[in-house]
Amino acid sequence: MSKNNKVLVLSDDVAKRRDMVTILEFIGEEQVVDGTDAFELLKSADADSLDDISVAIIDGEDESVVETVASICGCTQGVPLLLVGDPTLKGLSTDDSARVIARMEWPLNYTKFVDSLYRAQIYRDQFSRSRERGQQRGLQLFRSLVGTSRKVHQVRQLMEQVADKDVSVLITGESGTGKEVVARNLHYHSARRDKPFVPVNCGAIPAELLESELFGHEKGAFTGAITARVGRFEMAEGGTLFLDEIGDMPLSMQVKILRVLQERTFERVGSNRTLSADVRIIAATHKHLEDMIESGDFREDLYYRLNVFPIEMPALRERVEDIPLLINELIARMEKEKRGSLRMNSAAIMSLCRHNWPGNVRELANLVERLAIMHPYGVIGVQELPKKFRYVDDYDENRPVEDTGMPSAIPGLVGLDAPALLPVNGIDLKDYLSNLEKQLIQQALDEAGGVVARAAEKLRIRRTTLVEKVRKYGLREEEPEES
């Protein structure tokens, strides 16, 4: 499993231990430590000696399981745990209990066992990646800019170019695309990082209070001003002022903001004393300011003052390839904040990639949190998704597949080296592809001498995936569960 490929089997029951080792070896796990060796390794374990453990499978009575779990959790943070049976984990901390990825009934259900191993692999890989990120960078910000798409890469390039330049930036894009996240990252990577970052939502503050909110006021400046108040410009002195939803700012305030940008000075409400404003302005909006200029709702001169360096945030539907990475980032954030966890199978992720995402990353984050509440630490398939997110069907693992043989007698079905031709009367494409896949898997197994790991390399798929397909097509005489 990834770089951490040693499986620890901790059980005093010889028969159970033998059965688990047999299944692990069948699916291609080459380093399995069990019996006395496993307990000796755990007894003398430290973080370094357990660093190459991918998963620990624990079986035993309640007290012994609690002692074993506590021992592993005390030595290392990254090893996921699978429990056989339903032992009571009284006395363990919440953090230690959260390391238990799954509980499995005995006798083991082969499908659930392999699925639990896969979930443990994802947990281990995500922990390794998060630890590497933590070593590379001290301050971790949750960023919706996770992704490898071309559009996200372009945004990162623009941010890199302007972050340390003391100029105004205008961030545009739909709601939920991460405009404030970009603004915070620009501030963090600028020379002003040690000074305040002050956000203001211009659309959430009533027009009559916005001036006082931005510039502050003196005592008695208006009814209800019983004390003097510092405005957001003073609070952000030396740092960055983020004007979110600048398109909702009334025209009367736009004039005053323009003056501050030009003169770098302002006055509190009810005062004639001029104050300096050493503030970098970053503005954001989901509206089309050019259209607002034509309709007279936004000042053209302010637009050019703000739009010194524009950054346009792409909608999530424009970077669908980033959705799996975003899901991993959102899950990692929940785990770090101790708010639960979950995993998604490939069908669920494929279904989410077909959604239009009008709410963008914010909508995706809300969905992940909702699923974590409804299915804590579970594996999410298409059926667990809300109806509006279901665009594909889950694969039914228990549905038998008839061995009808390769329909090679049908005209138009030729070898892989020649182009396939569609028969005149049509074809059952699903059955045809299933039989083709079955033949290729059988050929790979024959060439690999029955070694699943080598056959998986030939087919360039995961070992666990190949094991599932072998079981699906009945290519082994014995059922894996019986072994």
C-alpha positions as CSV (number, residue, x, y, z in Angstrom):
1,M,0.0,0.0,0.0
2,S,1.8,3.1,-1.3
3,K,5.2,3.6,0.4
4,N,3.9,2.1,3.7
5,N,3.3,-1.5,2.7
6,K,3.5,-3.6,5.9
7,V,0.3,-5.1,7.4
8,L,0.3,-5.9,11.1
9,V,-2.1,-8.7,12.2
10,L,-2.5,-8.7,16.0
11,S,-4.5,-11.8,17.1
12,D,-4.0,-14.6,19.6
13,D,-6.4,-16.8,17.7
14,V,-4.3,-19.0,15.4
15,A,-7.1,-19.9,13.1
16,K,-8.3,-16.3,12.6
17,R,-4.8,-15.2,12.1
18,R,-4.2,-17.8,9.4
19,D,-7.3,-16.9,7.5
20,M,-6.5,-13.2,7.5
21,V,-3.0,-13.8,6.4
22,T,-4.3,-16.1,3.6
23,I,-6.6,-13.4,2.3
24,L,-3.9,-10.7,2.6
25,E,-1.4,-12.8,0.6
26,F,-4.1,-13.6,-2.0
27,I,-4.7,-9.9,-2.7
28,G,-1.0,-9.3,-3.1
29,E,0.1,-8.0,0.3
30,E,3.7,-9.1,0.3
31,Q,4.7,-7.9,3.9
32,V,2.4,-9.3,6.5
33,V,3.6,-9.5,10.1
34,D,1.5,-11.7,12.5
35,G,1.7,-13.8,15.6
36,T,4.6,-13.4,17.9
37,D,6.5,-11.2,15.5
38,A,3.7,-8.7,15.4
39,F,3.4,-8.4,19.2
40,E,7.1,-8.2,19.6
41,L,7.3,-5.4,17.0
42,L,4.5,-3.6,18.9
43,K,6.1,-4.1,22.3
44,S,9.4,-2.5,21.2
45,A,7.8,-0.1,18.8
46,D,8.5,3.6,18.4
47,A,7.4,6.1,15.7
48,D,10.3,5.0,13.4
49,S,9.7,1.3,13.6
50,L,6.0,1.7,12.8
51,D,6.5,4.2,10.0
52,D,6.2,1.6,7.3
53,I,3.0,0.0,8.7
54,S,0.1,0.6,6.3
55,V,-2.6,-0.8,8.6
56,A,-3.0,-2.8,11.9
57,I,-5.7,-5.4,12.1
58,I,-6.6,-6.1,15.8
59,D,-8.6,-9.1,17.2
60,G,-9.1,-10.0,20.8
61,E,-11.1,-9.4,24.0
62,D,-12.2,-5.9,25.1
63,E,-9.3,-5.2,27.5
64,S,-6.6,-6.5,25.2
65,V,-7.9,-4.6,22.2
66,V,-8.0,-1.3,24.3
67,E,-4.4,-1.9,25.4
68,T,-3.3,-2.7,21.8
69,V,-5.0,0.4,20.3
70,A,-3.6,2.6,23.0
71,S,-0.1,1.2,22.5
72,I,-0.2,1.8,18.7
73,C,-1.7,5.3,19.0
74,G,1.0,6.2,21.6
75,C,3.8,5.2,19.2
76,T,2.6,6.8,15.9
77,Q,-0.1,9.0,14.6
78,G,-0.5,7.7,11.0
79,V,-1.4,4.0,11.3
80,P,-5.1,3.3,10.7
81,L,-6.8,0.5,12.7
82,L,-9.2,-2.3,11.7
83,L,-11.0,-4.2,14.5
84,V,-12.3,-7.7,14.2
85,G,-15.6,-8.1,16.1
86,D,-17.2,-5.3,18.1
87,P,-15.0,-4.7,21.1
88,T,-15.8,-2.0,23.6
89,L,-13.2,0.8,23.6
90,K,-13.9,2.2,27.0
91,G,-11.1,4.3,28.4
92,L,-9.7,5.4,25.0
93,S,-9.5,9.1,24.1
94,T,-11.7,10.4,21.2
95,D,-8.6,10.9,19.1
96,D,-7.5,7.2,19.6
97,S,-11.0,5.9,18.9
98,A,-11.1,8.0,15.6
99,R,-8.2,6.0,14.3
100,V,-10.5,2.9,14.0
101,I,-11.4,3.0,10.3
102,A,-13.8,0.0,10.4
103,R,-15.1,-2.9,12.4
104,M,-15.4,-6.3,10.7
105,E,-17.6,-9.2,11.8
106,W,-16.2,-12.8,12.0
107,P,-16.1,-14.7,9.7
108,L,-14.9,-12.0,7.5
109,N,-16.9,-10.8,4.5
110,Y,-14.3,-10.7,1.7
111,T,-15.8,-7.6,0.0
112,K,-16.0,-5.6,3.2
113,F,-12.5,-6.7,4.2
114,V,-11.0,-5.5,0.9
115,D,-13.0,-2.3,1.1
116,S,-11.8,-1.6,4.7
117,L,-8.2,-2.2,3.6
118,Y,-8.7,0.4,0.8
119,R,-10.1,2.9,3.2
120,A,-7.1,2.4,5.4
121,Q,-4.8,2.9,2.5
122,I,-6.5,6.3,1.7
123,Y,-6.2,7.3,5.4
124,R,-2.5,6.4,5.5
125,D,-1.7,8.2,2.2
126,Q,-3.6,11.3,3.2
127,F,-1.8,11.5,6.5
128,S,1.6,11.2,4.8
129,R,0.7,13.9,2.3
130,S,-0.6,16.3,5.1
131,R,2.6,15.7,7.1
132,E,4.8,16.5,4.1
133,R,2.8,19.7,3.5
134,G,3.2,20.6,7.2
135,Q,6.9,20.2,6.9
136,Q,7.1,22.3,3.8
137,R,5.0,25.2,5.2
138,G,4.5,26.3,8.8
139,L,1.2,28.1,8.3
140,Q,-1.6,26.0,6.7
141,L,-4.5,27.9,5.2
142,F,-7.6,26.1,3.9
143,R,-7.5,26.9,0.2
144,S,-10.1,26.3,-2.4
145,L,-7.2,26.7,-4.9
146,V,-6.4,23.1,-4.6
147,G,-6.2,21.6,-8.0
148,T,-4.1,20.9,-11.1
149,S,-6.4,22.4,-13.8
150,R,-5.1,25.0,-16.2
151,K,-7.4,27.7,-14.8
152,V,-6.3,27.2,-11.2
153,H,-2.7,27.2,-12.4
154,Q,-3.3,30.5,-14.1
155,V,-4.7,32.0,-10.9
156,R,-1.7,30.8,-9.0
157,Q,0.6,32.4,-11.5
158,L,-1.3,35.8,-11.2
159,M,-1.1,35.6,-7.4
160,E,2.6,34.9,-7.5
161,Q,3.1,37.9,-9.7
162,V,1.2,40.5,-7.7
163,A,1.4,39.2,-4.1
164,D,4.4,41.3,-3.1
165,K,3.4,44.3,-5.2
166,D,1.7,47.1,-3.3
167,V,-1.1,47.7,-5.8
168,S,-4.9,47.3,-5.7
169,V,-6.3,44.0,-6.8
170,L,-9.8,43.3,-8.1
171,I,-11.0,39.7,-7.7
172,T,-14.0,38.7,-9.8
173,G,-16.0,35.4,-10.0
174,E,-19.2,33.7,-9.0
175,S,-20.1,33.4,-5.3
176,G,-18.4,30.5,-3.6
177,T,-15.3,30.3,-5.8
178,G,-12.9,31.4,-3.1
179,K,-12.3,35.1,-3.7
180,E,-11.6,35.8,0.0
181,V,-9.3,32.9,0.1
182,V,-7.2,34.5,-2.7
183,A,-7.3,37.8,-0.9
184,R,-5.9,36.2,2.4
185,N,-3.2,34.4,0.5
186,L,-2.2,37.6,-1.3
187,H,-1.9,39.3,2.1
188,Y,0.0,36.4,3.7
189,H,2.6,36.4,0.8
190,S,3.0,40.2,0.8
191,A,5.4,42.4,2.9
192,R,2.3,43.4,4.9
193,R,1.8,39.9,6.3
194,D,2.7,41.0,9.9
195,K,0.0,43.6,9.9
196,P,-3.8,43.1,10.0
197,F,-6.0,41.7,7.3
198,V,-9.4,43.3,7.7
199,P,-12.4,42.1,5.7
200,V,-15.5,44.2,5.1
201,N,-18.6,42.9,3.4
202,C,-20.0,46.0,1.7
203,G,-23.3,44.4,0.9
204,A,-24.0,43.3,4.5
205,I,-23.7,46.7,6.1
206,P,-26.6,49.3,5.7
207,A,-25.7,52.2,3.5
208,E,-26.2,54.8,6.3
209,L,-23.7,52.9,8.6
210,L,-21.1,52.0,6.0
211,E,-19.2,55.3,6.2
212,S,-18.9,55.0,10.0
213,E,-17.9,51.3,9.6
214,L,-15.1,52.2,7.2
215,F,-13.8,55.5,8.5
216,G,-14.9,55.5,12.2
217,H,-16.7,58.3,14.0
218,E,-16.2,60.7,16.9
219,K,-18.3,60.8,20.0
220,G,-21.5,62.7,19.3
221,A,-21.1,62.7,15.6
222,F,-24.7,61.4,15.2
223,T,-27.5,60.1,17.3
224,G,-26.4,57.0,19.2
225,A,-22.6,57.8,18.8
226,I,-22.0,57.7,22.6
227,T,-18.3,56.9,22.2
228,A,-15.7,57.4,19.5
229,R,-15.1,54.4,17.2
230,V,-12.1,53.3,15.2
231,G,-13.0,52.4,11.5
232,R,-11.8,49.6,9.4
233,F,-9.2,51.7,7.6
234,E,-7.5,52.5,10.9
235,M,-7.8,48.9,12.0
236,A,-6.0,47.8,8.8
237,E,-3.2,50.4,9.1
238,G,-0.1,49.0,7.5
239,G,-2.0,45.9,6.4
240,T,-4.7,44.9,3.9
241,L,-8.3,46.0,3.7
242,F,-10.5,43.5,1.8
243,L,-13.7,45.1,0.4
244,D,-15.9,42.1,-0.4
245,E,-18.9,42.6,-2.7
246,I,-17.7,46.1,-3.8
247,G,-20.5,46.1,-6.4
248,D,-23.1,46.5,-3.6
249,M,-21.5,49.7,-2.3
250,P,-23.7,52.8,-2.8
251,L,-22.6,55.6,-5.1
252,S,-22.2,58.1,-2.3
253,M,-19.6,55.8,-0.6
254,Q,-17.8,55.0,-3.9
255,V,-16.8,58.7,-4.1
256,K,-15.3,58.7,-0.6
257,I,-13.4,55.4,-1.3
258,L,-12.1,56.9,-4.5
259,R,-10.7,59.9,-2.6
260,V,-9.0,57.6,-0.1
261,L,-7.3,55.6,-2.9
262,Q,-6.2,58.9,-4.5
263,E,-5.1,60.9,-1.5
264,R,-4.3,58.2,0.9
265,T,-6.1,60.2,3.6
266,F,-9.5,60.2,5.3
267,E,-11.5,61.8,8.1
268,R,-13.6,60.2,10.8
269,V,-17.3,61.0,10.7
270,G,-17.8,64.2,12.8
271,S,-14.1,65.1,12.7
272,N,-12.0,67.5,10.6
273,R,-8.7,65.9,11.5
274,T,-7.1,64.2,8.5
275,L,-5.7,60.7,9.1
276,S,-3.3,58.9,6.8
277,A,-4.2,55.5,5.3
278,D,-1.3,53.2,4.7
279,V,-3.6,50.4,3.5
280,R,-3.5,48.0,0.5
281,I,-7.0,47.6,-1.0
282,I,-8.1,44.2,-2.4
283,A,-11.7,44.3,-3.7
284,A,-14.0,41.4,-4.8
285,T,-17.3,41.1,-6.5
286,H,-19.5,38.6,-8.2
287,K,-21.2,41.3,-10.4
288,H,-20.1,42.5,-13.8
289,L,-18.8,46.0,-13.0
290,E,-18.6,47.0,-16.6
291,D,-22.3,46.5,-17.0
292,M,-22.9,48.5,-13.8
293,I,-20.8,51.4,-15.2
294,E,-23.0,51.5,-18.3
295,S,-26.2,51.6,-16.2
296,G,-24.7,54.2,-13.9
297,D,-24.6,52.1,-10.7
298,F,-20.8,52.0,-10.4
299,R,-18.2,54.8,-10.9
300,E,-15.9,54.3,-13.8
301,D,-13.0,56.2,-12.1
302,L,-13.2,53.9,-9.0
303,Y,-13.3,50.9,-11.3
304,Y,-10.0,51.8,-12.8
305,R,-8.5,52.6,-9.4
306,L,-9.5,49.1,-8.1
307,N,-8.8,47.2,-11.3
308,V,-5.1,47.7,-11.4
309,F,-4.5,44.0,-11.3
310,P,-7.6,41.8,-12.1
311,I,-7.9,38.1,-11.0
312,E,-10.8,36.1,-12.3
313,M,-11.8,33.1,-10.3
314,P,-13.0,30.1,-12.3
315,A,-16.3,28.4,-11.5
316,L,-16.1,24.8,-10.2
317,R,-17.9,23.5,-13.3
318,E,-15.0,24.9,-15.4
319,R,-12.4,22.8,-13.5
320,V,-14.2,19.5,-12.9
321,E,-10.9,17.6,-12.8
322,D,-10.1,19.4,-9.5
323,I,-13.2,18.0,-7.7
324,P,-11.5,14.8,-6.3
325,L,-8.6,16.9,-4.9
326,L,-11.0,19.4,-3.4
327,I,-13.0,16.5,-1.7
328,N,-9.7,15.2,-0.2
329,E,-8.8,18.7,1.0
330,L,-12.3,19.2,2.6
331,I,-12.1,15.8,4.3
332,A,-8.6,16.5,5.6
333,R,-9.8,19.8,7.0
334,M,-12.7,18.1,8.9
335,E,-10.3,15.5,10.3
336,K,-7.9,18.2,11.5
337,E,-10.7,20.1,13.2
338,K,-12.0,16.8,14.8
339,R,-15.4,17.1,13.0
340,G,-15.5,13.6,11.6
341,S,-14.4,12.0,8.3
342,L,-15.7,9.9,5.4
343,R,-14.5,8.3,2.1
344,M,-16.1,8.3,-1.3
345,N,-16.0,5.5,-3.9
346,S,-15.2,6.2,-7.5
347,A,-18.8,6.1,-8.6
348,A,-19.8,8.8,-6.2
349,I,-16.9,11.0,-7.2
350,M,-17.8,10.5,-10.9
351,S,-21.3,11.5,-10.2
352,L,-20.2,14.7,-8.4
353,C,-18.0,15.6,-11.4
354,R,-21.2,15.7,-13.6
355,H,-23.0,18.2,-11.3
356,N,-23.2,21.8,-12.4
357,W,-22.2,23.3,-9.0
358,P,-24.1,26.6,-9.0
359,G,-22.8,27.2,-5.5
360,N,-19.2,26.3,-6.5
361,V,-16.7,25.2,-3.8
362,R,-19.0,26.4,-1.0
363,E,-21.7,24.1,-2.2
364,L,-19.2,21.2,-2.4
365,A,-18.0,22.0,1.2
366,N,-21.5,22.0,2.5
367,L,-22.3,18.6,0.8
368,V,-19.2,17.0,2.3
369,E,-20.0,18.3,5.8
370,R,-23.6,17.0,5.4
371,L,-22.5,13.6,4.4
372,A,-20.0,13.4,7.3
373,I,-22.9,14.0,9.7
374,M,-25.2,11.5,8.0
375,H,-22.6,8.8,7.4
376,P,-19.8,9.3,9.9
377,Y,-16.6,7.5,8.9
378,G,-18.5,5.7,6.1
379,V,-17.8,5.0,2.5
380,I,-20.1,7.2,0.4
381,G,-21.6,5.6,-2.8
382,V,-24.0,7.2,-5.3
383,Q,-27.0,5.9,-3.3
384,E,-25.8,7.9,-0.2
385,L,-25.7,11.2,-2.2
386,P,-28.7,13.5,-2.2
387,K,-30.9,12.8,-5.3
388,K,-29.9,15.9,-7.2
389,F,-26.2,14.7,-7.2
390,R,-27.0,11.3,-8.6
391,Y,-25.9,11.1,-12.2
392,V,-24.5,7.6,-12.4
393,D,-25.4,4.2,-10.8
394,D,-23.4,2.3,-8.2
395,Y,-22.0,-1.0,-9.4
396,D,-23.8,-3.9,-7.9
397,E,-21.0,-6.2,-6.6
398,N,-23.4,-9.0,-5.9
399,R,-25.0,-9.2,-9.3
400,P,-23.9,-12.4,-11.1
401,V,-22.4,-12.1,-14.5
402,E,-23.3,-14.9,-17.0
403,D,-20.4,-16.5,-18.7
404,T,-21.8,-16.3,-22.2
405,G,-18.3,-16.4,-23.8
406,M,-16.8,-13.9,-26.2
407,P,-19.4,-13.2,-29.0
408,S,-16.7,-13.6,-31.6
409,A,-19.1,-15.0,-34.2
410,I,-20.9,-11.7,-34.5
411,P,-19.7,-9.9,-37.7
412,G,-17.7,-6.8,-37.0
413,L,-16.0,-8.0,-33.7
414,V,-12.4,-8.2,-34.5
415,G,-9.1,-8.2,-32.6
416,L,-7.7,-5.3,-30.6
417,D,-5.2,-4.5,-33.3
418,A,-7.9,-3.8,-35.9
419,P,-10.7,-1.3,-35.8
420,A,-14.0,-2.6,-34.3
421,L,-17.1,-2.4,-36.6
422,L,-20.6,-2.1,-35.3
423,P,-22.8,-5.1,-36.5
424,V,-25.8,-4.3,-38.6
425,N,-28.2,-5.6,-36.0
426,G,-26.4,-3.7,-33.2
427,I,-24.7,-5.2,-30.1
428,D,-25.1,-5.5,-26.3
429,L,-22.1,-3.3,-25.6
430,K,-22.1,-4.0,-21.8
431,D,-21.9,-7.8,-22.3
432,Y,-19.3,-7.4,-25.1
433,L,-17.0,-5.3,-22.9
434,S,-17.5,-7.6,-19.9
435,N,-16.4,-10.6,-21.9
436,L,-13.5,-8.8,-23.4
437,E,-12.4,-7.7,-20.0
438,K,-12.7,-11.2,-18.7
439,Q,-10.5,-12.7,-21.4
440,L,-7.8,-10.1,-20.9
441,I,-7.8,-10.7,-17.1
442,Q,-7.5,-14.4,-17.6
443,Q,-4.7,-13.9,-20.1
444,A,-2.8,-11.7,-17.7
445,L,-3.3,-14.2,-14.8
446,D,-2.0,-17.0,-17.0
447,E,1.1,-15.0,-18.1
448,A,1.7,-14.1,-14.5
449,G,1.5,-17.6,-13.3
450,G,-1.6,-16.8,-11.2
451,V,0.2,-14.1,-9.2
452,V,-2.3,-11.3,-8.8
453,A,0.2,-8.5,-8.1
454,R,2.0,-9.2,-11.4
455,A,-1.2,-9.5,-13.4
456,A,-2.3,-6.2,-12.0
457,E,0.9,-4.6,-13.2
458,K,0.3,-5.9,-16.6
459,L,-3.2,-4.5,-16.7
460,R,-2.1,-1.3,-14.9
461,I,-4.8,-1.4,-12.3
462,R,-4.7,-1.8,-8.5
463,R,-4.3,-5.2,-7.0
464,T,-7.6,-4.8,-5.0
465,T,-9.4,-3.8,-8.2
466,L,-8.1,-6.9,-10.0
467,V,-9.1,-9.1,-7.0
468,E,-12.7,-7.8,-7.3
469,K,-12.8,-8.4,-11.0
470,V,-11.4,-11.9,-10.5
471,R,-14.2,-12.6,-8.0
472,K,-16.8,-11.0,-10.2
473,Y,-16.0,-13.2,-13.2
474,G,-15.4,-16.3,-11.2
475,L,-11.9,-16.9,-12.5
476,R,-10.9,-18.8,-9.4
477,E,-12.2,-22.2,-8.5
478,E,-12.4,-21.4,-4.8
479,E,-14.4,-18.5,-3.4
480,P,-12.1,-16.0,-1.6
481,E,-14.5,-16.0,1.5
482,E,-13.9,-19.7,2.0
483,S,-10.2,-19.3,2.0
